Amino acid sequence: MMKKYIISITVFSLLLSFIGCSDDFLERPPESELTPEQYLFEESQLASYTINLYGILPSHGNWSFGTFGIDSDTDNMANMDYDNKYVPGQWRVGQSGGSWDFGNIRNVNYFLSTVVPRYNNDEITGSESGVKHYIGEAYFLRAFEYFNKVQSLGDFPILKKDLPDDLTVLSEASERRPHPEVVRFIISDLDSAATMMMPSSPDGNKNRLSSYAALLMKSRVALYEASWLKNFRGTAFVPNGPGWPGANKDYNQGWQYEAGSIDAEIEWLLNQAIMAAEEVAGAFPLTPNNGVLQQAVSDAQNPYFDLFSAEDMSDFSEVILWRDYDQGLGIVHNVPVNAMLGNYGVGLTKGLVDSFLMENGLPIYANGSGYAGDDYIEDVRDNRDGRLWLFLKQPGQVNVLYNEQAGNSVTPIEPIPDITNNIWEKGYSTGYTIRKGLNYDGTQANNGQGYTGSLVFRATEAYLNYIEASYLSTGSINATASGYWRAIRERAGVDADFQKTIVATNMQLESNGDWGAFSAGQLIDPTLYNIRRERRNELFAEGLRWMDLKRWRALDQLIDNNYHIEGFKLWGPMQEWYDEGNLKFDVADATVSSPNRSEYLRPYEQTGAELVYDGYSWAMAHYLDPIAIQHFLITSENKNLSTSPIYQNPGWPLSANEGAQPINE
């Protein structure tokens, strides 16, 4: 049974999967005649193996809204269905599956266990720089996968090499290491990756990893862990905290932070984030925004807009890594079609839209802001932060400019949001949809045949990581952070004076639509909040919101105060859009939320039968995933789960199909 615990992958199966592939993402040439004993002795073979592990990284899928839809089920974006994690008791411990798996880790460890000794013995042919680079890629990919595990599970076993199918060895390897130790391991791998990889992609097209990708990830990982330790200290979610389940295992007895204390560990992590982020930010200038929303062929193109939807992203200054697609090779997705119509059922929330400043740098509620209100989407966009003005769509705008060979699913003009259609490909969940990912070329609009690039890493995140980490470390905005912050706001078309915004910020009002206004159930200070706001507004729809909310511990307030996901102001003048034609509805038909509940569309509150009809709630245990019972059974003696070296996450029971339990703080 232990052989099922960590998925066994033979050398031969790896050979069939990885041999002979080129640098093109997911291209699969015919299998080679080589035997496993002959494989991974050449630079090209190393390159083929690691490129086939790039599936670990986020990219556009075939029928979804790709990376632009990852932020669904947060306070930023909502799709057609609510998420059970906001219904305590409905997210339950699984019998099998879940986040506790080692398939990707084993794939990388096989490579490193095989290649590093051969490299040290000068047994691999090819250029020295190339061989080192692909070894560095493997270290990066292992670090990336381990960071996924830390975010999902917290404490996790550290596996550095292939393991034999031996009961004793595999059982010992199941011992969960405290997550600060795992993060140190991740940072060590990223340091190795940064040292071994080239500073620019070896393909010359930014389609392969580089040392700067490793530095960006290092800043992300270090900031995540520092934030987590800071915000969860004194709880069961931090090693040695009260109720920490790891304390019940002998192998964790006497564990201490490598820096000597939790405070010292936080400071070390913040310094790591600061140094790595500064190195990246200094090497990658921001892509310019000319303030143009192209609506005619004669209009100037906007590089900042094109950054998110170009077919070739290699020339954009802030791009560190992007994925290339090729229709001829069948490497395609459906993002262009979904960007034209409804965003595949993913809509922006009122909370996110309201968080954007006016172009004069004032919040919408501040005296003198000039806010035009939200009776119409056009009003919402008027004189706002250029990122909202550029990327929030409104009916009547042009979706297609180059239409000589339009695809079979083209939507030339943005329609009135079809908020009653529950088909994901056609419906609008909140009434607010975005232009990120939209390509004006109508030939992209063939269903399932899109080939725009997928942005994986961009350097603006490093600017934001530096600002936040340095403020957490010192409690002030230093000159470097100020320069980065002003550069981001200037590019966005917002008054660069962030102090003006901070002074005008009302935290109570901000908390109405922004979970990031809280940490541990308490409102944060206005400066830190505006750092978080900047991050939210710059990186929205790029898949980082859930990570941020978790590390900020930004959901405690939902335990006692339900939160209502809202969209646009349906029950104002915009309701007249639906008085005629196929979109006509009556509130009695329960296809939209009642005006008695709110002027704003509430996508999950059409009837009283929904579990979230009264809003989203939260349970502390939901900050981490439960571990499925199968994994305890496999590693226990005589099916006595308490004998397993694995321990369950805080608040989750050792029983399948049961929800989280309250955690005493």
C-alpha positions as CSV (number, residue, x, y, z in Angstrom):
1,M,0.0,0.0,0.0
2,M,2.9,2.4,0.7
3,K,3.7,2.2,-3.0
4,K,0.5,4.2,-3.6
5,Y,1.4,6.9,-1.1
6,I,4.1,8.6,-3.2
7,I,3.4,8.0,-6.9
8,S,6.1,5.8,-8.4
9,I,7.4,7.0,-11.8
10,T,9.8,4.8,-13.6
11,V,12.8,6.1,-15.5
12,F,11.3,4.5,-18.7
13,S,8.0,6.4,-18.3
14,L,9.8,9.6,-17.8
15,L,11.8,9.0,-20.9
16,L,8.7,8.5,-23.0
17,S,7.2,11.7,-21.6
18,F,10.2,14.0,-21.8
19,I,12.7,12.9,-24.4
20,G,13.2,14.9,-27.6
21,C,11.0,17.9,-26.9
22,S,12.0,21.4,-28.1
23,D,11.8,24.6,-26.2
24,D,8.3,25.2,-27.5
25,F,5.7,24.9,-24.6
26,L,4.1,21.4,-24.7
27,E,5.4,20.5,-28.2
28,R,5.6,16.7,-28.5
29,P,7.9,15.4,-31.3
30,P,8.1,11.6,-31.8
31,E,9.6,9.4,-29.1
32,S,13.3,8.7,-29.3
33,E,15.0,5.4,-29.7
34,L,17.2,6.1,-26.7
35,T,17.1,3.8,-23.6
36,P,16.7,5.2,-20.1
37,E,20.4,4.4,-19.3
38,Q,21.4,6.8,-22.2
39,Y,19.1,9.6,-21.2
40,L,20.0,12.9,-19.4
41,F,23.6,13.0,-20.6
42,E,23.2,15.8,-23.1
43,E,22.2,19.5,-22.6
44,S,19.3,19.2,-25.1
45,Q,17.9,16.3,-23.1
46,L,18.1,18.3,-19.9
47,A,16.3,21.2,-21.7
48,S,13.6,18.8,-22.9
49,Y,13.0,17.3,-19.5
50,T,12.6,20.6,-17.6
51,I,10.4,22.3,-20.2
52,N,7.9,19.5,-19.8
53,L,7.7,20.3,-16.1
54,Y,6.6,23.9,-16.9
55,G,3.0,22.7,-16.5
56,I,3.6,23.4,-12.8
57,L,3.4,27.1,-13.7
58,P,0.0,28.9,-14.2
59,S,-1.1,29.5,-17.8
60,H,-4.2,29.7,-19.9
61,G,-6.3,26.5,-20.1
62,N,-8.4,25.5,-23.1
63,W,-11.9,26.5,-22.2
64,S,-11.6,28.8,-19.2
65,F,-10.8,32.5,-18.8
66,G,-7.2,31.3,-18.2
67,T,-5.1,33.1,-15.6
68,F,-7.5,36.0,-15.7
69,G,-10.1,33.8,-13.9
70,I,-7.9,32.5,-11.1
71,D,-9.0,35.3,-8.7
72,S,-12.6,34.1,-8.8
73,D,-14.1,33.3,-5.4
74,T,-12.4,36.2,-3.7
75,D,-13.5,39.7,-2.9
76,N,-12.1,40.7,-6.4
77,M,-14.0,38.5,-8.7
78,A,-17.0,36.2,-8.7
79,N,-18.1,33.5,-11.1
80,M,-21.4,31.7,-11.6
81,D,-21.1,29.5,-8.6
82,Y,-20.3,30.3,-5.0
83,D,-17.4,28.6,-3.3
84,N,-18.0,26.1,-0.4
85,K,-15.0,27.5,1.5
86,Y,-17.3,30.4,2.5
87,V,-19.9,28.1,3.9
88,P,-18.6,26.6,7.1
89,G,-19.5,22.9,7.3
90,Q,-19.7,22.5,3.5
91,W,-16.0,22.2,2.8
92,R,-15.2,18.8,4.2
93,V,-12.3,16.4,4.7
94,G,-11.9,14.1,1.7
95,Q,-11.5,10.4,1.8
96,S,-8.8,10.7,-0.9
97,G,-7.0,13.2,-3.1
98,G,-6.5,16.8,-2.1
99,S,-3.3,18.8,-2.0
100,W,-1.2,16.2,-0.3
101,D,0.6,14.7,-3.3
102,F,4.2,14.4,-4.5
103,G,3.9,13.7,-8.2
104,N,5.6,16.9,-9.4
105,I,8.1,16.8,-6.6
106,R,9.1,13.3,-7.6
107,N,9.5,14.3,-11.2
108,V,11.9,17.1,-10.3
109,N,13.8,15.0,-7.7
110,Y,14.4,12.3,-10.3
111,F,16.0,14.9,-12.5
112,L,18.2,16.4,-9.8
113,S,19.2,13.1,-8.3
114,T,20.2,11.9,-11.8
115,V,21.7,15.0,-13.3
116,V,23.6,16.8,-10.5
117,P,26.0,13.9,-9.8
118,R,26.6,13.6,-13.5
119,Y,27.2,17.3,-13.8
120,N,29.7,17.2,-10.8
121,N,31.5,14.3,-12.6
122,D,31.6,16.2,-16.0
123,E,29.5,13.5,-17.6
124,I,27.0,15.8,-19.4
125,T,27.9,17.1,-22.8
126,G,26.9,20.6,-24.0
127,S,27.8,24.1,-23.0
128,E,28.6,24.7,-19.3
129,S,26.1,27.6,-19.1
130,G,23.3,25.7,-20.7
131,V,23.7,22.6,-18.5
132,K,23.8,24.8,-15.4
133,H,20.8,26.7,-16.6
134,Y,18.6,23.6,-16.9
135,I,19.7,22.3,-13.5
136,G,18.7,25.7,-12.2
137,E,15.3,25.4,-13.8
138,A,14.7,22.2,-11.9
139,Y,15.6,23.9,-8.6
140,F,13.2,26.7,-9.5
141,L,10.3,24.3,-10.4
142,R,10.8,22.3,-7.2
143,A,10.7,25.5,-5.2
144,F,7.5,26.7,-7.0
145,E,5.8,23.4,-6.3
146,Y,6.8,23.5,-2.7
147,F,5.5,27.0,-2.4
148,N,2.1,25.7,-3.7
149,K,2.2,23.1,-0.9
150,V,3.0,25.7,1.8
151,Q,0.1,27.9,0.7
152,S,-2.3,24.9,0.7
153,L,-1.1,22.9,3.6
154,G,1.5,24.9,5.7
155,D,3.8,22.3,7.2
156,F,5.0,19.7,4.7
157,P,7.6,16.9,4.3
158,I,10.9,18.0,2.7
159,L,11.9,15.5,0.0
160,K,15.2,16.2,-1.7
161,K,15.7,12.9,-3.6
162,D,14.1,9.8,-4.9
163,L,13.0,7.4,-2.3
164,P,12.9,3.5,-2.5
165,D,9.5,1.8,-2.1
166,D,10.3,0.8,1.5
167,L,7.7,1.1,4.2
168,T,10.0,2.5,6.9
169,V,11.7,5.0,4.6
170,L,8.5,6.3,3.1
171,S,6.8,6.6,6.5
172,E,9.7,8.6,7.9
173,A,9.6,10.8,4.8
174,S,6.0,11.6,5.6
175,E,7.0,13.6,8.6
176,R,5.7,17.2,8.2
177,R,8.4,19.9,8.6
178,P,7.3,23.2,10.1
179,H,6.5,25.6,7.3
180,P,9.3,28.2,8.2
181,E,11.7,25.3,7.7
182,V,10.1,24.4,4.4
183,V,10.3,28.1,3.3
184,R,14.0,28.1,4.1
185,F,14.3,25.1,1.9
186,I,12.4,26.8,-0.9
187,I,14.5,29.9,-0.6
188,S,17.7,27.8,-0.8
189,D,16.4,26.2,-4.0
190,L,15.6,29.6,-5.4
191,D,19.1,30.8,-4.5
192,S,20.5,27.8,-6.4
193,A,18.3,28.5,-9.3
194,A,19.3,32.2,-9.4
195,T,22.9,31.3,-9.3
196,M,22.8,28.6,-12.0
197,M,20.3,30.1,-14.5
198,M,21.1,32.8,-17.0
199,P,19.9,36.3,-16.3
200,S,17.9,36.2,-19.6
201,S,15.9,33.3,-21.1
202,P,18.2,31.0,-23.1
203,D,15.7,30.9,-26.0
204,G,16.0,34.7,-26.3
205,N,12.2,35.0,-26.2
206,K,11.4,35.0,-22.5
207,N,9.7,31.6,-22.8
208,R,12.1,29.9,-20.4
209,L,13.0,30.7,-16.8
210,S,15.8,33.0,-15.9
211,S,17.7,34.1,-12.8
212,Y,15.3,37.1,-12.4
213,A,12.3,34.7,-12.3
214,A,14.0,33.0,-9.4
215,L,14.6,36.4,-7.6
216,L,11.0,37.4,-8.2
217,M,9.7,34.2,-6.7
218,K,12.1,34.6,-3.8
219,S,10.6,38.0,-3.0
220,R,7.1,36.5,-3.2
221,V,7.9,33.5,-1.0
222,A,9.8,35.5,1.6
223,L,7.1,38.1,1.8
224,Y,4.4,35.5,2.1
225,E,6.0,33.7,5.0
226,A,6.9,36.9,6.8
227,S,3.3,38.1,6.5
228,W,2.0,34.8,7.6
229,L,4.2,34.6,10.7
230,K,3.4,38.2,11.6
231,N,-0.4,37.9,11.2
232,F,-0.9,34.3,12.6
233,R,1.6,34.5,15.5
234,G,0.1,33.2,18.7
235,T,-2.2,30.7,16.9
236,A,-2.2,27.1,15.9
237,F,-1.1,28.1,12.4
238,V,2.4,29.0,13.5
239,P,4.9,26.4,14.8
240,N,5.0,26.4,18.6
241,G,1.9,28.4,18.8
242,P,-1.0,27.3,21.1
243,G,-2.7,24.3,19.6
244,W,-0.2,23.8,16.9
245,P,-0.9,20.2,15.9
246,G,2.8,19.5,15.1
247,A,3.6,19.7,18.7
248,N,2.0,16.3,19.2
249,K,4.7,14.5,17.1
250,D,7.9,13.5,18.7
251,Y,9.9,14.5,15.7
252,N,9.0,18.2,16.2
253,Q,9.9,18.3,19.8
254,G,12.4,21.1,20.5
255,W,11.9,22.7,17.1
256,Q,13.1,26.3,16.9
257,Y,13.3,29.1,14.3
258,E,16.6,29.1,12.5
259,A,16.9,32.8,13.2
260,G,16.4,32.2,16.9
261,S,12.9,33.6,17.4
262,I,9.8,34.4,15.4
263,D,10.6,38.1,15.3
264,A,14.1,37.4,14.0
265,E,12.7,35.0,11.4
266,I,10.2,37.6,10.2
267,E,12.9,40.2,9.9
268,W,15.2,37.8,8.0
269,L,12.4,37.0,5.6
270,L,11.6,40.6,5.0
271,N,15.2,41.4,4.3
272,Q,15.3,38.5,1.8
273,A,12.2,39.8,0.1
274,I,13.6,43.4,0.0
275,M,16.9,42.4,-1.5
276,A,15.5,40.1,-4.2
277,A,12.7,42.5,-5.2
278,E,15.1,45.4,-5.5
279,E,17.3,43.4,-7.8
280,V,14.4,42.6,-10.1
281,A,12.9,46.0,-10.1
282,G,16.2,47.6,-10.9
283,A,16.5,45.5,-14.1
284,F,13.0,45.7,-15.5
285,P,11.4,49.1,-16.3
286,L,7.7,49.4,-16.4
287,T,5.9,49.0,-19.7
288,P,4.5,52.5,-20.6
289,N,0.9,53.4,-20.6
290,N,0.0,56.1,-23.1
291,G,-3.5,56.5,-21.7
292,V,-5.2,55.4,-25.0
293,L,-8.1,53.0,-25.1
294,Q,-7.9,51.9,-28.7
295,Q,-11.4,52.0,-30.3
296,A,-10.4,52.6,-33.9
297,V,-7.6,51.3,-36.2
298,S,-6.4,54.9,-36.4
299,D,-6.0,55.1,-32.6
300,A,-2.5,54.6,-31.2
301,Q,-1.9,51.2,-29.6
302,N,-1.4,51.1,-25.9
303,P,1.6,49.0,-24.8
304,Y,0.2,48.5,-21.3
305,F,-3.0,47.2,-22.7
306,D,-1.3,45.0,-25.2
307,L,1.0,43.6,-22.4
308,F,-1.8,41.2,-21.3
309,S,-3.1,40.0,-24.7
310,A,-0.2,40.1,-27.2
311,E,0.6,37.1,-29.3
312,D,4.3,37.8,-28.7
313,M,5.1,39.2,-25.2
314,S,8.9,39.0,-25.5
315,D,9.5,42.8,-26.2
316,F,7.6,44.1,-23.3
317,S,10.1,45.6,-20.8
318,E,8.5,44.2,-17.6
319,V,7.9,40.7,-18.8
320,I,10.1,38.1,-17.2
321,L,8.3,34.9,-18.4
322,W,5.4,34.2,-20.7
323,R,3.9,31.2,-22.4
324,D,3.8,31.0,-26.2
325,Y,0.9,29.4,-28.0
326,D,0.8,28.1,-31.5
327,Q,-2.4,27.3,-33.4
328,G,-0.6,25.2,-36.0
329,L,0.7,22.9,-33.2
330,G,-2.7,22.7,-31.5
331,I,-1.4,24.6,-28.5
332,V,-4.4,26.9,-28.0
333,H,-6.9,28.3,-25.5
334,N,-10.2,30.2,-25.4
335,V,-9.2,33.4,-23.6
336,P,-9.8,35.7,-26.6
337,V,-13.3,34.5,-27.1
338,N,-14.1,34.8,-23.4
339,A,-12.5,38.2,-23.2
340,M,-15.0,39.4,-25.8
341,L,-18.1,38.1,-24.1
342,G,-18.7,37.7,-20.4
343,N,-15.2,36.6,-19.3
344,Y,-16.4,33.0,-19.0
345,G,-18.9,33.9,-16.3
346,V,-16.2,35.8,-14.2
347,G,-17.1,39.3,-13.1
348,L,-15.5,42.0,-11.1
349,T,-17.1,42.8,-7.7
350,K,-18.4,46.1,-6.6
351,G,-15.8,46.0,-3.8
352,L,-12.9,45.8,-6.3
353,V,-14.3,48.5,-8.6
354,D,-15.0,50.9,-5.7
355,S,-11.4,50.5,-4.5
356,F,-9.9,52.2,-7.5
357,L,-9.0,55.8,-6.9
358,M,-10.0,58.8,-8.9
359,E,-7.3,60.1,-11.2
360,N,-6.7,62.9,-8.8
361,G,-5.6,60.3,-6.2
362,L,-8.7,60.6,-3.9
363,P,-10.9,57.7,-2.9
364,I,-14.4,57.9,-4.5
365,Y,-16.0,58.9,-1.2
366,A,-13.6,61.8,-0.4
367,N,-14.7,65.4,-0.6
368,G,-13.7,66.9,-3.9
369,S,-13.0,63.5,-5.5
370,G,-15.3,64.2,-8.5
371,Y,-16.8,60.8,-8.5
372,A,-19.7,60.6,-11.0
373,G,-21.4,57.7,-9.2
374,D,-22.3,54.2,-10.4
375,D,-25.7,54.6,-12.1
376,Y,-24.0,53.6,-15.3
377,I,-20.8,51.8,-16.0
378,E,-19.7,54.8,-18.0
379,D,-20.0,56.9,-14.8
380,V,-18.0,54.4,-12.9
381,R,-15.1,54.7,-15.3
382,D,-15.2,58.5,-15.5
383,N,-12.0,60.2,-14.3
384,R,-10.9,57.1,-12.5
385,D,-7.6,55.3,-12.0
386,G,-6.4,54.6,-15.5
387,R,-6.3,50.9,-14.8
388,L,-10.0,50.8,-14.2
389,W,-10.8,53.2,-17.1
390,L,-8.7,51.0,-19.4
391,F,-9.7,47.5,-18.3
392,L,-13.4,47.8,-17.2
393,K,-15.7,47.3,-20.2
394,Q,-18.9,49.1,-20.9
395,P,-21.6,48.3,-23.4
396,G,-21.1,49.8,-26.9
397,Q,-17.3,49.7,-26.8
398,V,-15.4,48.0,-29.6
399,N,-14.0,44.5,-29.0
400,V,-12.7,43.9,-32.5
401,L,-10.7,46.2,-34.8
402,Y,-9.1,43.8,-37.2
403,N,-12.0,41.7,-38.5
404,E,-11.1,40.6,-42.1
405,Q,-11.2,36.9,-41.1
406,A,-13.4,36.9,-38.0
407,G,-13.7,33.7,-36.0
408,N,-16.8,31.7,-35.4
409,S,-17.3,33.2,-31.9
410,V,-16.6,36.9,-32.4
411,T,-18.4,39.6,-30.4
412,P,-17.5,42.8,-32.2
413,I,-19.3,45.2,-29.8
414,E,-19.6,44.9,-26.1
415,P,-23.2,44.0,-25.3
416,I,-25.5,44.8,-22.4
417,P,-24.4,42.3,-19.7
418,D,-26.6,39.2,-19.9
419,I,-27.0,38.7,-16.1
420,T,-29.8,36.2,-16.4
421,N,-27.9,33.7,-18.5
422,N,-26.4,30.9,-16.4
423,I,-24.3,29.5,-19.2
424,W,-20.7,30.2,-18.4
425,E,-19.8,30.9,-22.0
426,K,-22.4,33.6,-22.3
427,G,-23.5,34.9,-18.9
428,Y,-22.3,37.9,-16.9
429,S,-22.1,37.1,-13.2
430,T,-21.8,40.6,-11.7
431,G,-22.4,42.9,-14.7
432,Y,-18.8,44.1,-14.5
433,T,-16.4,42.5,-17.0
434,I,-12.8,43.3,-17.9
435,R,-10.8,44.0,-20.9
436,K,-7.6,42.3,-19.7
437,G,-6.8,39.5,-22.1
438,L,-8.8,41.1,-25.0
439,N,-7.0,41.0,-28.4
440,Y,-8.6,43.2,-31.0
441,D,-7.8,40.7,-33.8
442,G,-11.0,39.0,-34.8
443,T,-9.1,35.9,-36.1
444,Q,-8.4,35.1,-32.5
445,A,-12.2,34.6,-31.9
446,N,-12.4,31.0,-33.1
447,N,-13.8,28.9,-30.2
448,G,-11.0,27.1,-28.5
449,Q,-8.4,28.2,-31.0
450,G,-6.9,31.3,-29.4
451,Y,-3.1,31.8,-29.4
452,T,-2.4,35.0,-27.5
453,G,0.4,34.7,-24.9
454,S,-0.1,33.9,-21.3
455,L,1.8,36.2,-18.9
456,V,3.5,34.2,-16.1
457,F,5.8,36.6,-14.3
458,R,6.1,40.4,-14.6
459,A,8.4,42.7,-12.7
460,T,5.8,45.1,-11.4
461,E,5.1,42.5,-8.7
462,A,8.7,43.0,-7.5
463,Y,8.1,46.8,-7.1
464,L,5.0,46.0,-5.0
465,N,6.8,43.3,-3.0
466,Y,9.6,45.8,-2.1
467,I,7.1,48.5,-1.0
468,E,5.2,46.2,1.3
469,A,8.2,44.3,2.7
470,S,10.2,47.5,3.5
471,Y,7.2,49.1,5.2
472,L,6.6,46.0,7.3
473,S,10.3,46.0,8.3
474,T,10.7,49.7,9.1
475,G,7.2,51.1,9.5
476,S,8.0,53.9,7.0
477,I,8.2,54.4,3.2
478,N,11.8,54.8,2.3
479,A,13.1,56.6,-0.8
480,T,13.3,53.5,-2.9
481,A,9.8,52.4,-2.0
482,S,8.5,55.9,-2.7
483,G,10.1,55.9,-6.1
484,Y,8.6,52.5,-7.0
485,W,5.2,53.6,-5.7
486,R,5.2,56.8,-7.6
487,A,6.3,55.0,-10.8
488,I,3.4,52.6,-10.6
489,R,0.8,55.3,-10.0
490,E,2.2,57.5,-12.8
491,R,2.0,54.6,-15.2
492,A,-1.6,54.0,-14.0
493,G,-2.6,57.6,-14.7
494,V,-3.1,58.5,-11.0
495,D,-1.8,61.4,-9.1
496,A,1.6,60.1,-7.8
497,D,1.2,61.7,-4.4
498,F,0.3,58.6,-2.4
499,Q,0.4,60.6,0.9
500,K,-2.5,62.6,-0.4
501,T,-4.4,59.3,-0.7
502,I,-3.4,58.0,2.7
503,V,-4.6,61.2,4.4
504,A,-8.0,61.0,2.6
505,T,-8.5,57.3,3.4
506,N,-11.4,56.3,5.7
507,M,-10.7,52.7,6.8
508,Q,-14.2,52.0,7.9
509,L,-15.6,52.9,4.5
510,E,-12.8,50.9,2.7
511,S,-13.6,47.9,4.8
512,N,-17.1,47.6,3.3
513,G,-15.6,46.2,0.0
514,D,-12.1,45.1,0.7
515,W,-11.1,42.1,2.8
516,G,-7.5,43.4,2.7
517,A,-8.5,46.2,5.0
518,F,-8.3,43.7,7.8
519,S,-5.7,41.5,9.5
520,A,-6.8,39.1,12.2
521,G,-10.2,40.8,12.3
522,Q,-8.8,44.3,13.0
523,L,-8.6,47.2,10.6
524,I,-5.0,48.0,9.6
525,D,-3.4,51.4,9.4
526,P,-4.1,53.6,6.3
527,T,-0.5,53.4,4.9
528,L,-0.4,49.6,4.9
529,Y,-3.9,49.6,3.5
530,N,-3.0,51.8,0.6
531,I,0.0,49.5,-0.1
532,R,-2.4,46.6,-0.3
533,R,-4.8,48.7,-2.4
534,E,-2.1,49.4,-4.9
535,R,-1.3,45.7,-5.1
536,R,-5.0,44.9,-5.5
537,N,-5.5,47.5,-8.3
538,E,-2.3,46.6,-10.2
539,L,-2.5,42.8,-10.0
540,F,-6.2,42.2,-10.2
541,A,-7.2,39.2,-12.4
542,E,-3.6,37.9,-12.3
543,G,-4.1,35.1,-9.8
544,L,-2.4,36.4,-6.7
545,R,-5.4,37.7,-4.7
546,W,-6.1,34.5,-2.7
547,M,-2.5,34.2,-1.8
548,D,-2.5,37.7,-0.5
549,L,-5.7,37.3,1.5
550,K,-4.4,34.2,3.2
551,R,-1.0,35.7,4.2
552,W,-2.7,38.9,5.5
553,R,-5.2,36.8,7.5
554,A,-7.8,38.9,5.9
555,L,-10.9,36.8,6.4
556,D,-11.4,36.5,10.2
557,Q,-14.0,39.3,10.2
558,L,-16.3,37.0,8.1
559,I,-16.6,34.6,11.0
560,D,-19.2,36.8,12.7
561,N,-20.1,39.2,9.9
562,N,-21.3,37.8,6.7
563,Y,-20.1,39.5,3.5
564,H,-22.3,40.0,0.4
565,I,-20.7,39.6,-3.0
566,E,-22.1,42.4,-5.1
567,G,-21.8,43.6,-8.7
568,F,-23.0,46.6,-10.6
569,K,-26.0,48.8,-9.7
570,L,-28.8,46.9,-11.3
571,W,-31.6,48.6,-9.5
572,G,-30.9,52.1,-10.8
573,P,-31.2,53.5,-14.3
574,M,-29.4,50.5,-15.8
575,Q,-32.4,48.3,-15.1
576,E,-34.0,50.0,-18.1
577,W,-31.5,48.1,-20.3
578,Y,-33.5,45.0,-19.6
579,D,-37.0,46.3,-20.2
580,E,-37.2,44.9,-23.7
581,G,-36.0,42.0,-25.8
582,N,-34.4,38.8,-24.9
583,L,-32.8,40.1,-21.7
584,K,-36.1,41.2,-20.1
585,F,-36.7,39.7,-16.6
586,D,-38.9,40.1,-13.6
587,V,-37.6,39.9,-10.1
588,A,-40.3,37.4,-9.4
589,D,-38.7,34.9,-11.7
590,A,-35.7,34.7,-9.3
591,T,-33.1,35.1,-12.0
592,V,-31.7,38.2,-10.3
593,S,-31.4,39.4,-6.7
594,S,-34.3,41.5,-5.3
595,P,-34.0,45.3,-5.0
596,N,-35.2,44.7,-1.4
597,R,-31.9,43.2,-0.6
598,S,-29.6,45.7,-2.4
599,E,-29.5,48.2,-5.3
600,Y,-26.6,46.1,-6.4
601,L,-26.7,42.8,-8.2
602,R,-26.0,39.9,-5.7
603,P,-25.2,36.9,-7.9
604,Y,-25.6,34.3,-5.2
605,E,-28.8,35.7,-3.6
606,Q,-31.5,35.0,-6.2
607,T,-33.5,32.7,-3.9
608,G,-33.6,31.7,-0.3
609,A,-32.5,28.2,-1.1
610,E,-28.9,29.1,-1.6
611,L,-26.5,28.3,1.2
612,V,-24.9,31.7,0.8
613,Y,-28.2,33.6,0.5
614,D,-27.3,35.5,3.6
615,G,-23.7,36.1,2.5
616,Y,-20.3,34.6,2.7
617,S,-19.0,33.4,6.1
618,W,-15.7,31.9,7.3
619,A,-14.0,29.3,9.5
620,M,-10.5,29.7,10.8
621,A,-9.6,26.2,9.7
622,H,-10.2,27.2,6.0
623,Y,-6.9,29.1,5.9
624,L,-5.4,25.7,5.2
625,D,-6.6,22.7,3.3
626,P,-7.6,19.5,5.1
627,I,-5.5,16.4,4.4
628,A,-7.5,13.5,3.0
629,I,-8.0,10.4,5.3
630,Q,-6.4,8.1,2.7
631,H,-2.9,9.5,3.4
632,F,-3.3,8.8,7.2
633,L,-4.5,5.3,6.6
634,I,-1.6,4.4,4.3
635,T,1.0,5.6,6.8
636,S,-0.6,4.3,10.0
637,E,-0.3,1.0,11.9
638,N,-3.4,-1.2,11.8
639,K,-5.4,1.8,10.5
640,N,-4.9,3.6,13.8
641,L,-4.7,7.2,12.4
642,S,-3.0,8.5,15.4
643,T,0.0,6.4,14.6
644,S,0.6,8.1,11.3
645,P,3.6,10.5,11.1
646,I,1.2,13.0,9.4
647,Y,-0.9,15.3,11.5
648,Q,-4.1,17.0,10.4
649,N,-4.3,20.8,9.9
650,P,-5.8,23.0,12.6
651,G,-9.5,22.7,13.0
652,W,-9.9,19.8,10.6
653,P,-11.1,16.4,11.9
654,L,-9.6,13.0,11.3
655,S,-12.8,11.8,9.7
656,A,-13.9,11.9,6.1
657,N,-16.8,14.0,4.9
658,E,-16.8,16.2,8.0
659,G,-16.5,20.0,8.1
660,A,-14.1,22.1,10.0
661,Q,-14.4,22.5,13.8
662,P,-14.0,25.8,15.7
663,I,-10.5,26.7,16.8
664,N,-10.1,28.2,20.2
665,E,-7.9,31.3,19.9
